Amino acid sequence: MTLTDTRRQAPPAVVARDLTKVYGEGDAQVHALRAVNVSFATGAFTAIMGPSGSGKSTLMHCLAGLDAATSGTVHIGDVELTGLNDRQLTLLRRERIGFVFQAFNLLPTLTAEQNIRLPLDIAARQADQQLFDRVIETVGLKDRLGHRPSELSGGQQQRVAVARALISKPQVIFADEPTGNLDSRSGAEVLSFLRTSVRELGQTIVMVTHDPVAASYADRVVFLRDGELVTEIGAPTPQSVLDTLVRLERA
């Protein structure tokens, strides 16, 4: 059985049902998410897009347990996030979820290798050396492991952040505008590494982005508008993503 066959048979990595998020009360209420139903396939790269204020970042934060939903459910694998207390959520994020943010969030006094190994050190877990070597090869950091963040380019720093997210073998990686602080060349490098981690390592990635080019690296793009899931496209291209965004802006 091939990796692709295994992915097709696997249950979804993340599932949201009737996910609703309301901020404020009374006349000041804002419905950031309105009964969103969506699932994210295991071993696939999915982008979340939409006009400004559509709820895409709120959706990701609720899926990742960084923000509490007002109602509805979120499952990471067989675990329901929405039923966990703060301690259980912290453990789940540590054990099952990886994060890549627009800000690299590296510790300046640590080397690249120490930053990559940090989640394992915090969890008192031993690194899978075979996986570590494969991740380092995938993100092209073998000759930069002894460098501190100040000695690395922005693209290299973000690759360290990607490797850090991969090394703990999370069930899913959530990436929030991961190329937002990068120039186009460095951004393309990071997106290629994310794409490669899906194809070669079987990683599941959910990425929020406003950039049609970034979204074109994904297998699938889901679109939000006014807190609702309105459409999706598979095998996206920059043009097909841009066309869809334009239609949503005009609607």
LUMVO-558126 format. One record per residue (C-alpha): residue number from 1; x, y, z. Coordinates in nm, 3 decimals, decimal comma, padded with zeros to 5 digits. Each point is the difference from the previous one (the first is absolute). Layout:
<rec><n>NUM</n><c1>X</c1><c2>Y</c2><c3>Z</c3></rec>
...
This chain:
<rec><n>1</n><c1>00,000</c1><c2>00,000</c2><c3>00,000</c3></rec>
<rec><n>2</n><c1>00,140</c1><c2>00,340</c2><c3>-00,098</c3></rec>
<rec><n>3</n><c1>00,008</c1><c2>00,311</c2><c3>00,218</c3></rec>
<rec><n>4</n><c1>-00,270</c1><c2>00,151</c2><c3>-00,223</c3></rec>
<rec><n>5</n><c1>-00,226</c1><c2>-00,304</c2><c3>00,051</c3></rec>
<rec><n>6</n><c1>00,052</c1><c2>00,020</c2><c3>00,376</c3></rec>
<rec><n>7</n><c1>-00,100</c1><c2>00,367</c2><c3>00,000</c3></rec>
<rec><n>8</n><c1>-00,314</c1><c2>-00,072</c2><c3>-00,199</c3></rec>
<rec><n>9</n><c1>-00,112</c1><c2>-00,262</c2><c3>00,253</c3></rec>
<rec><n>10</n><c1>00,090</c1><c2>00,204</c2><c3>00,309</c3></rec>
<rec><n>11</n><c1>-00,272</c1><c2>00,192</c2><c3>00,183</c3></rec>
<rec><n>12</n><c1>00,023</c1><c2>00,381</c2><c3>-00,011</c3></rec>
<rec><n>13</n><c1>00,268</c1><c2>00,157</c2><c3>00,218</c3></rec>
<rec><n>14</n><c1>-00,226</c1><c2>00,289</c2><c3>00,106</c3></rec>
<rec><n>15</n><c1>-00,379</c1><c2>00,030</c2><c3>-00,004</c3></rec>
<rec><n>16</n><c1>-00,216</c1><c2>00,300</c2><c3>00,096</c3></rec>
<rec><n>17</n><c1>-00,376</c1><c2>-00,034</c2><c3>00,040</c3></rec>
<rec><n>18</n><c1>-00,236</c1><c2>00,298</c2><c3>00,033</c3></rec>
<rec><n>19</n><c1>00,294</c1><c2>00,206</c2><c3>00,124</c3></rec>
<rec><n>20</n><c1>-00,119</c1><c2>00,339</c2><c3>00,120</c3></rec>
<rec><n>21</n><c1>00,197</c1><c2>00,285</c2><c3>00,157</c3></rec>
<rec><n>22</n><c1>-00,165</c1><c2>00,314</c2><c3>00,132</c3></rec>
<rec><n>23</n><c1>00,190</c1><c2>00,293</c2><c3>00,150</c3></rec>
<rec><n>24</n><c1>-00,169</c1><c2>00,257</c2><c3>00,223</c3></rec>
<rec><n>25</n><c1>-00,356</c1><c2>00,027</c2><c3>00,123</c3></rec>
<rec><n>26</n><c1>-00,325</c1><c2>00,169</c2><c3>-00,097</c3></rec>
<rec><n>27</n><c1>00,028</c1><c2>00,260</c2><c3>-00,275</c3></rec>
<rec><n>28</n><c1>00,379</c1><c2>-00,035</c2><c3>00,005</c3></rec>
<rec><n>29</n><c1>-00,011</c1><c2>-00,368</c2><c3>-00,097</c3></rec>
<rec><n>30</n><c1>00,221</c1><c2>-00,109</c2><c3>-00,289</c3></rec>
<rec><n>31</n><c1>-00,061</c1><c2>-00,342</c2><c3>-00,158</c3></rec>
<rec><n>32</n><c1>00,352</c1><c2>-00,096</c2><c3>-00,109</c3></rec>
<rec><n>33</n><c1>-00,103</c1><c2>-00,356</c2><c3>-00,092</c3></rec>
<rec><n>34</n><c1>-00,350</c1><c2>-00,116</c2><c3>-00,090</c3></rec>
<rec><n>35</n><c1>-00,060</c1><c2>-00,377</c2><c3>00,032</c3></rec>
<rec><n>36</n><c1>00,303</c1><c2>-00,099</c2><c3>-00,207</c3></rec>
<rec><n>37</n><c1>00,022</c1><c2>-00,365</c2><c3>-00,107</c3></rec>
<rec><n>38</n><c1>00,335</c1><c2>-00,101</c2><c3>-00,147</c3></rec>
<rec><n>39</n><c1>00,250</c1><c2>-00,285</c2><c3>00,012</c3></rec>
<rec><n>40</n><c1>00,369</c1><c2>-00,018</c2><c3>-00,087</c3></rec>
<rec><n>41</n><c1>00,141</c1><c2>-00,314</c2><c3>-00,157</c3></rec>
<rec><n>42</n><c1>00,290</c1><c2>-00,187</c2><c3>00,157</c3></rec>
<rec><n>43</n><c1>00,324</c1><c2>00,041</c2><c3>-00,194</c3></rec>
<rec><n>44</n><c1>-00,129</c1><c2>00,298</c2><c3>-00,200</c3></rec>
<rec><n>45</n><c1>00,083</c1><c2>00,370</c2><c3>-00,025</c3></rec>
<rec><n>46</n><c1>-00,308</c1><c2>00,223</c2><c3>00,035</c3></rec>
<rec><n>47</n><c1>-00,009</c1><c2>00,379</c2><c3>-00,019</c3></rec>
<rec><n>48</n><c1>-00,268</c1><c2>00,218</c2><c3>00,163</c3></rec>
<rec><n>49</n><c1>-00,074</c1><c2>00,327</c2><c3>-00,178</c3></rec>
<rec><n>50</n><c1>-00,256</c1><c2>00,277</c2><c3>-00,012</c3></rec>
<rec><n>51</n><c1>-00,042</c1><c2>00,377</c2><c3>-00,007</c3></rec>
<rec><n>52</n><c1>00,120</c1><c2>00,206</c2><c3>00,295</c3></rec>
<rec><n>53</n><c1>-00,225</c1><c2>-00,067</c2><c3>00,299</c3></rec>
<rec><n>54</n><c1>-00,133</c1><c2>-00,327</c2><c3>-00,144</c3></rec>
<rec><n>55</n><c1>00,095</c1><c2>-00,200</c2><c3>00,310</c3></rec>
<rec><n>56</n><c1>00,293</c1><c2>-00,201</c2><c3>-00,139</c3></rec>
<rec><n>57</n><c1>00,238</c1><c2>00,069</c2><c3>00,290</c3></rec>
<rec><n>58</n><c1>-00,278</c1><c2>-00,056</c2><c3>00,254</c3></rec>
<rec><n>59</n><c1>-00,075</c1><c2>-00,335</c2><c3>-00,163</c3></rec>
<rec><n>60</n><c1>00,362</c1><c2>-00,109</c2><c3>00,024</c3></rec>
<rec><n>61</n><c1>00,028</c1><c2>00,114</c2><c3>00,362</c3></rec>
<rec><n>62</n><c1>-00,311</c1><c2>-00,196</c2><c3>00,095</c3></rec>
<rec><n>63</n><c1>00,118</c1><c2>-00,309</c2><c3>-00,192</c3></rec>
<rec><n>64</n><c1>00,335</c1><c2>00,013</c2><c3>00,180</c3></rec>
<rec><n>65</n><c1>-00,146</c1><c2>00,056</c2><c3>00,347</c3></rec>
<rec><n>66</n><c1>00,150</c1><c2>00,349</c2><c3>00,027</c3></rec>
<rec><n>67</n><c1>-00,346</c1><c2>00,153</c2><c3>00,031</c3></rec>
<rec><n>68</n><c1>-00,317</c1><c2>-00,151</c2><c3>00,148</c3></rec>
<rec><n>69</n><c1>-00,301</c1><c2>-00,047</c2><c3>-00,226</c3></rec>
<rec><n>70</n><c1>-00,335</c1><c2>00,140</c2><c3>00,110</c3></rec>
<rec><n>71</n><c1>-00,172</c1><c2>-00,317</c2><c3>-00,120</c3></rec>
<rec><n>72</n><c1>00,062</c1><c2>-00,298</c2><c3>-00,226</c3></rec>
<rec><n>73</n><c1>00,279</c1><c2>-00,256</c2><c3>00,015</c3></rec>
<rec><n>74</n><c1>00,356</c1><c2>-00,047</c2><c3>-00,121</c3></rec>
<rec><n>75</n><c1>00,173</c1><c2>-00,339</c2><c3>-00,017</c3></rec>
<rec><n>76</n><c1>00,374</c1><c2>-00,054</c2><c3>-00,046</c3></rec>
<rec><n>77</n><c1>00,003</c1><c2>-00,365</c2><c3>-00,098</c3></rec>
<rec><n>78</n><c1>-00,217</c1><c2>-00,177</c2><c3>00,255</c3></rec>
<rec><n>79</n><c1>00,026</c1><c2>00,272</c2><c3>00,267</c3></rec>
<rec><n>80</n><c1>-00,264</c1><c2>00,270</c2><c3>00,039</c3></rec>
<rec><n>81</n><c1>00,179</c1><c2>00,328</c2><c3>00,073</c3></rec>
<rec><n>82</n><c1>-00,311</c1><c2>00,182</c2><c3>00,108</c3></rec>
<rec><n>83</n><c1>-00,044</c1><c2>-00,229</c2><c3>00,301</c3></rec>
<rec><n>84</n><c1>00,350</c1><c2>00,046</c2><c3>00,146</c3></rec>
<rec><n>85</n><c1>00,111</c1><c2>00,215</c2><c3>00,293</c3></rec>
<rec><n>86</n><c1>00,302</c1><c2>00,231</c2><c3>-00,021</c3></rec>
<rec><n>87</n><c1>00,252</c1><c2>-00,260</c2><c3>00,119</c3></rec>
<rec><n>88</n><c1>-00,133</c1><c2>-00,263</c2><c3>-00,240</c3></rec>
<rec><n>89</n><c1>00,011</c1><c2>00,252</c2><c3>-00,285</c3></rec>
<rec><n>90</n><c1>00,362</c1><c2>00,087</c2><c3>00,080</c3></rec>
<rec><n>91</n><c1>00,097</c1><c2>-00,367</c2><c3>-00,009</c3></rec>
<rec><n>92</n><c1>-00,191</c1><c2>-00,060</c2><c3>-00,324</c3></rec>
<rec><n>93</n><c1>00,168</c1><c2>00,296</c2><c3>-00,171</c3></rec>
<rec><n>94</n><c1>00,339</c1><c2>-00,124</c2><c3>00,120</c3></rec>
<rec><n>95</n><c1>-00,054</c1><c2>-00,358</c2><c3>-00,115</c3></rec>
<rec><n>96</n><c1>-00,216</c1><c2>00,025</c2><c3>-00,311</c3></rec>
<rec><n>97</n><c1>00,030</c1><c2>00,350</c2><c3>-00,149</c3></rec>
<rec><n>98</n><c1>00,283</c1><c2>00,195</c2><c3>-00,160</c3></rec>
<rec><n>99</n><c1>-00,007</c1><c2>00,374</c2><c3>-00,065</c3></rec>
<rec><n>100</n><c1>00,170</c1><c2>00,227</c2><c3>-00,253</c3></rec>
<rec><n>101</n><c1>-00,077</c1><c2>00,371</c2><c3>00,035</c3></rec>
<rec><n>102</n><c1>00,079</c1><c2>00,315</c2><c3>-00,197</c3></rec>
<rec><n>103</n><c1>00,249</c1><c2>00,093</c2><c3>00,274</c3></rec>
<rec><n>104</n><c1>00,268</c1><c2>-00,266</c2><c3>00,018</c3></rec>
<rec><n>105</n><c1>-00,012</c1><c2>-00,022</c2><c3>00,384</c3></rec>
<rec><n>106</n><c1>00,354</c1><c2>-00,135</c2><c3>00,032</c3></rec>
<rec><n>107</n><c1>00,202</c1><c2>00,041</c2><c3>00,320</c3></rec>
<rec><n>108</n><c1>00,294</c1><c2>00,226</c2><c3>-00,090</c3></rec>
<rec><n>109</n><c1>00,248</c1><c2>-00,161</c2><c3>00,240</c3></rec>
<rec><n>110</n><c1>-00,052</c1><c2>-00,350</c2><c3>-00,139</c3></rec>
<rec><n>111</n><c1>00,151</c1><c2>-00,147</c2><c3>-00,314</c3></rec>
<rec><n>112</n><c1>-00,220</c1><c2>-00,117</c2><c3>-00,287</c3></rec>
<rec><n>113</n><c1>00,031</c1><c2>-00,360</c2><c3>00,119</c3></rec>
<rec><n>114</n><c1>-00,089</c1><c2>00,093</c2><c3>00,358</c3></rec>
<rec><n>115</n><c1>-00,304</c1><c2>00,196</c2><c3>-00,121</c3></rec>
<rec><n>116</n><c1>-00,111</c1><c2>-00,297</c2><c3>-00,209</c3></rec>
<rec><n>117</n><c1>00,036</c1><c2>-00,242</c2><c3>00,292</c3></rec>
<rec><n>118</n><c1>-00,165</c1><c2>00,235</c2><c3>00,252</c3></rec>
<rec><n>119</n><c1>-00,354</c1><c2>-00,152</c2><c3>-00,010</c3></rec>
<rec><n>120</n><c1>00,147</c1><c2>-00,345</c2><c3>00,067</c3></rec>
<rec><n>121</n><c1>00,215</c1><c2>00,135</c2><c3>00,284</c3></rec>
<rec><n>122</n><c1>-00,302</c1><c2>00,168</c2><c3>00,161</c3></rec>
<rec><n>123</n><c1>-00,198</c1><c2>-00,324</c2><c3>-00,024</c3></rec>
<rec><n>124</n><c1>00,302</c1><c2>-00,203</c2><c3>00,124</c3></rec>
<rec><n>125</n><c1>-00,014</c1><c2>-00,214</c2><c3>-00,313</c3></rec>
<rec><n>126</n><c1>00,286</c1><c2>-00,149</c2><c3>-00,197</c3></rec>
<rec><n>127</n><c1>00,031</c1><c2>00,100</c2><c3>-00,364</c3></rec>
<rec><n>128</n><c1>-00,056</c1><c2>-00,263</c2><c3>-00,267</c3></rec>
<rec><n>129</n><c1>00,346</c1><c2>00,040</c2><c3>-00,154</c3></rec>
<rec><n>130</n><c1>-00,106</c1><c2>-00,144</c2><c3>-00,334</c3></rec>
<rec><n>131</n><c1>-00,289</c1><c2>00,247</c2><c3>-00,020</c3></rec>
<rec><n>132</n><c1>00,225</c1><c2>00,284</c2><c3>00,119</c3></rec>
<rec><n>133</n><c1>00,251</c1><c2>-00,072</c2><c3>-00,277</c3></rec>
<rec><n>134</n><c1>-00,277</c1><c2>-00,024</c2><c3>-00,259</c3></rec>
<rec><n>135</n><c1>-00,162</c1><c2>00,327</c2><c3>00,112</c3></rec>
<rec><n>136</n><c1>00,334</c1><c2>00,181</c2><c3>-00,008</c3></rec>
<rec><n>137</n><c1>00,063</c1><c2>-00,133</c2><c3>-00,350</c3></rec>
<rec><n>138</n><c1>-00,351</c1><c2>00,096</c2><c3>-00,109</c3></rec>
<rec><n>139</n><c1>00,035</c1><c2>00,362</c2><c3>00,117</c3></rec>
<rec><n>140</n><c1>00,363</c1><c2>00,031</c2><c3>-00,111</c3></rec>
<rec><n>141</n><c1>00,152</c1><c2>00,106</c2><c3>00,333</c3></rec>
<rec><n>142</n><c1>00,283</c1><c2>-00,249</c2><c3>00,045</c3></rec>
<rec><n>143</n><c1>00,273</c1><c2>00,267</c2><c3>-00,024</c3></rec>
<rec><n>144</n><c1>-00,189</c1><c2>00,251</c2><c3>00,218</c3></rec>
<rec><n>145</n><c1>-00,072</c1><c2>-00,203</c2><c3>00,314</c3></rec>
<rec><n>146</n><c1>00,268</c1><c2>00,175</c2><c3>00,207</c3></rec>
<rec><n>147</n><c1>-00,111</c1><c2>00,351</c2><c3>-00,097</c3></rec>
<rec><n>148</n><c1>-00,211</c1><c2>00,225</c2><c3>00,223</c3></rec>
<rec><n>149</n><c1>-00,308</c1><c2>00,179</c2><c3>-00,145</c3></rec>
<rec><n>150</n><c1>00,191</c1><c2>00,329</c2><c3>-00,043</c3></rec>
<rec><n>151</n><c1>00,239</c1><c2>-00,185</c2><c3>-00,232</c3></rec>
<rec><n>152</n><c1>-00,279</c1><c2>-00,131</c2><c3>-00,221</c3></rec>
<rec><n>153</n><c1>-00,206</c1><c2>00,164</c2><c3>-00,274</c3></rec>
<rec><n>154</n><c1>-00,376</c1><c2>00,041</c2><c3>00,045</c3></rec>
<rec><n>155</n><c1>-00,066</c1><c2>-00,297</c2><c3>-00,224</c3></rec>
<rec><n>156</n><c1>00,245</c1><c2>-00,216</c2><c3>00,193</c3></rec>
<rec><n>157</n><c1>-00,157</c1><c2>00,104</c2><c3>00,331</c3></rec>
<rec><n>158</n><c1>-00,343</c1><c2>-00,099</c2><c3>-00,125</c3></rec>
<rec><n>159</n><c1>00,140</c1><c2>-00,333</c2><c3>-00,120</c3></rec>
<rec><n>160</n><c1>00,128</c1><c2>-00,056</c2><c3>00,356</c3></rec>
<rec><n>161</n><c1>-00,353</c1><c2>00,074</c2><c3>00,123</c3></rec>
<rec><n>162</n><c1>-00,143</c1><c2>-00,251</c2><c3>-00,250</c3></rec>
<rec><n>163</n><c1>00,253</c1><c2>-00,265</c2><c3>00,107</c3></rec>
<rec><n>164</n><c1>-00,088</c1><c2>00,069</c2><c3>00,366</c3></rec>
<rec><n>165</n><c1>-00,366</c1><c2>-00,061</c2><c3>-00,081</c3></rec>
<rec><n>166</n><c1>00,076</c1><c2>-00,322</c2><c3>-00,188</c3></rec>
<rec><n>167</n><c1>00,241</c1><c2>-00,159</c2><c3>00,246</c3></rec>
<rec><n>168</n><c1>-00,258</c1><c2>-00,101</c2><c3>00,259</c3></rec>
<rec><n>169</n><c1>-00,202</c1><c2>-00,191</c2><c3>-00,264</c3></rec>
<rec><n>170</n><c1>-00,322</c1><c2>00,196</c2><c3>00,058</c3></rec>
<rec><n>171</n><c1>-00,332</c1><c2>-00,122</c2><c3>-00,130</c3></rec>
<rec><n>172</n><c1>-00,047</c1><c2>00,338</c2><c3>-00,170</c3></rec>
<rec><n>173</n><c1>00,200</c1><c2>00,319</c2><c3>-00,054</c3></rec>
<rec><n>174</n><c1>-00,185</c1><c2>00,331</c2><c3>00,001</c3></rec>
<rec><n>175</n><c1>00,179</c1><c2>00,276</c2><c3>-00,191</c3></rec>
<rec><n>176</n><c1>-00,123</c1><c2>00,358</c2><c3>00,038</c3></rec>
<rec><n>177</n><c1>00,129</c1><c2>00,223</c2><c3>-00,284</c3></rec>
<rec><n>178</n><c1>00,337</c1><c2>-00,183</c2><c3>00,011</c3></rec>
<rec><n>179</n><c1>00,148</c1><c2>00,208</c2><c3>-00,284</c3></rec>
<rec><n>180</n><c1>-00,138</c1><c2>00,336</c2><c3>00,114</c3></rec>
<rec><n>181</n><c1>00,340</c1><c2>00,130</c2><c3>00,113</c3></rec>
<rec><n>182</n><c1>00,199</c1><c2>-00,141</c2><c3>-00,292</c3></rec>
<rec><n>183</n><c1>00,097</c1><c2>00,123</c2><c3>-00,344</c3></rec>
<rec><n>184</n><c1>-00,141</c1><c2>-00,192</c2><c3>-00,297</c3></rec>
<rec><n>185</n><c1>00,306</c1><c2>-00,223</c2><c3>-00,045</c3></rec>
<rec><n>186</n><c1>00,026</c1><c2>-00,097</c2><c3>00,367</c3></rec>
<rec><n>187</n><c1>-00,376</c1><c2>-00,049</c2><c3>00,013</c3></rec>
<rec><n>188</n><c1>00,012</c1><c2>-00,237</c2><c3>-00,296</c3></rec>
<rec><n>189</n><c1>00,274</c1><c2>-00,201</c2><c3>00,174</c3></rec>
<rec><n>190</n><c1>-00,204</c1><c2>-00,038</c2><c3>00,319</c3></rec>
<rec><n>191</n><c1>-00,317</c1><c2>-00,095</c2><c3>-00,191</c3></rec>
<rec><n>192</n><c1>00,196</c1><c2>-00,258</c2><c3>-00,198</c3></rec>
<rec><n>193</n><c1>00,123</c1><c2>-00,153</c2><c3>00,325</c3></rec>
<rec><n>194</n><c1>-00,354</c1><c2>-00,011</c2><c3>00,137</c3></rec>
<rec><n>195</n><c1>-00,113</c1><c2>-00,166</c2><c3>-00,322</c3></rec>
<rec><n>196</n><c1>00,286</c1><c2>-00,251</c2><c3>00,019</c3></rec>
<rec><n>197</n><c1>-00,082</c1><c2>-00,085</c2><c3>00,362</c3></rec>
<rec><n>198</n><c1>-00,349</c1><c2>-00,098</c2><c3>-00,114</c3></rec>
<rec><n>199</n><c1>00,115</c1><c2>-00,207</c2><c3>-00,296</c3></rec>
<rec><n>200</n><c1>00,303</c1><c2>-00,169</c2><c3>00,157</c3></rec>
<rec><n>201</n><c1>-00,077</c1><c2>-00,006</c2><c3>00,372</c3></rec>
<rec><n>202</n><c1>-00,378</c1><c2>-00,041</c2><c3>-00,017</c3></rec>
<rec><n>203</n><c1>-00,053</c1><c2>00,314</c2><c3>00,207</c3></rec>
<rec><n>204</n><c1>-00,341</c1><c2>00,169</c2><c3>00,027</c3></rec>
<rec><n>205</n><c1>00,013</c1><c2>00,380</c2><c3>-00,038</c3></rec>
<rec><n>206</n><c1>-00,274</c1><c2>00,261</c2><c3>00,037</c3></rec>
<rec><n>207</n><c1>00,114</c1><c2>00,347</c2><c3>-00,104</c3></rec>
<rec><n>208</n><c1>-00,167</c1><c2>00,339</c2><c3>00,022</c3></rec>
<rec><n>209</n><c1>00,118</c1><c2>00,240</c2><c3>-00,271</c3></rec>
<rec><n>210</n><c1>-00,114</c1><c2>00,304</c2><c3>-00,195</c3></rec>
<rec><n>211</n><c1>00,243</c1><c2>-00,070</c2><c3>-00,286</c3></rec>
<rec><n>212</n><c1>-00,133</c1><c2>-00,186</c2><c3>-00,309</c3></rec>
<rec><n>213</n><c1>00,353</c1><c2>-00,114</c2><c3>-00,089</c3></rec>
<rec><n>214</n><c1>00,049</c1><c2>-00,151</c2><c3>00,347</c3></rec>
<rec><n>215</n><c1>-00,339</c1><c2>-00,170</c2><c3>-00,020</c3></rec>
<rec><n>216</n><c1>00,094</c1><c2>-00,158</c2><c3>-00,333</c3></rec>
<rec><n>217</n><c1>00,249</c1><c2>-00,224</c2><c3>00,182</c3></rec>
<rec><n>218</n><c1>-00,292</c1><c2>-00,169</c2><c3>00,179</c3></rec>
<rec><n>219</n><c1>-00,202</c1><c2>-00,301</c2><c3>-00,116</c3></rec>
<rec><n>220</n><c1>-00,324</c1><c2>00,178</c2><c3>00,081</c3></rec>
<rec><n>221</n><c1>-00,117</c1><c2>00,349</c2><c3>00,092</c3></rec>
<rec><n>222</n><c1>-00,310</c1><c2>00,069</c2><c3>00,210</c3></rec>
<rec><n>223</n><c1>-00,152</c1><c2>00,349</c2><c3>-00,006</c3></rec>
<rec><n>224</n><c1>-00,181</c1><c2>00,187</c2><c3>00,275</c3></rec>
<rec><n>225</n><c1>-00,216</c1><c2>00,311</c2><c3>-00,025</c3></rec>
<rec><n>226</n><c1>-00,170</c1><c2>00,171</c2><c3>00,293</c3></rec>
<rec><n>227</n><c1>00,078</c1><c2>-00,296</c2><c3>00,227</c3></rec>
<rec><n>228</n><c1>-00,148</c1><c2>-00,261</c2><c3>-00,234</c3></rec>
<rec><n>229</n><c1>00,165</c1><c2>-00,265</c2><c3>-00,216</c3></rec>
<rec><n>230</n><c1>-00,116</c1><c2>00,092</c2><c3>-00,349</c3></rec>
<rec><n>231</n><c1>00,205</c1><c2>-00,202</c2><c3>-00,251</c3></rec>
<rec><n>232</n><c1>00,317</c1><c2>-00,197</c2><c3>-00,059</c3></rec>
<rec><n>233</n><c1>00,227</c1><c2>-00,096</c2><c3>-00,289</c3></rec>
<rec><n>234</n><c1>00,241</c1><c2>-00,287</c2><c3>-00,057</c3></rec>
<rec><n>235</n><c1>00,332</c1><c2>00,008</c2><c3>-00,188</c3></rec>
<rec><n>236</n><c1>00,013</c1><c2>00,380</c2><c3>00,034</c3></rec>
<rec><n>237</n><c1>00,200</c1><c2>00,235</c2><c3>-00,219</c3></rec>
<rec><n>238</n><c1>00,077</c1><c2>00,363</c2><c3>00,088</c3></rec>
<rec><n>239</n><c1>-00,251</c1><c2>00,112</c2><c3>-00,265</c3></rec>
<rec><n>240</n><c1>-00,283</c1><c2>-00,231</c2><c3>00,113</c3></rec>
<rec><n>241</n><c1>00,050</c1><c2>00,113</c2><c3>00,360</c3></rec>
<rec><n>242</n><c1>00,006</c1><c2>00,368</c2><c3>-00,100</c3></rec>
<rec><n>243</n><c1>-00,312</c1><c2>-00,040</c2><c3>-00,215</c3></rec>
<rec><n>244</n><c1>-00,186</c1><c2>-00,160</c2><c3>00,291</c3></rec>
<rec><n>245</n><c1>00,107</c1><c2>00,276</c2><c3>00,241</c3></rec>
<rec><n>246</n><c1>-00,114</c1><c2>00,267</c2><c3>-00,245</c3></rec>
<rec><n>247</n><c1>-00,343</c1><c2>-00,165</c2><c3>-00,031</c3></rec>
<rec><n>248</n><c1>-00,032</c1><c2>-00,013</c2><c3>00,378</c3></rec>
<rec><n>249</n><c1>00,097</c1><c2>00,365</c2><c3>00,037</c3></rec>
<rec><n>250</n><c1>-00,265</c1><c2>00,099</c2><c3>-00,257</c3></rec>
<rec><n>251</n><c1>-00,277</c1><c2>-00,220</c2><c3>00,140</c3></rec>
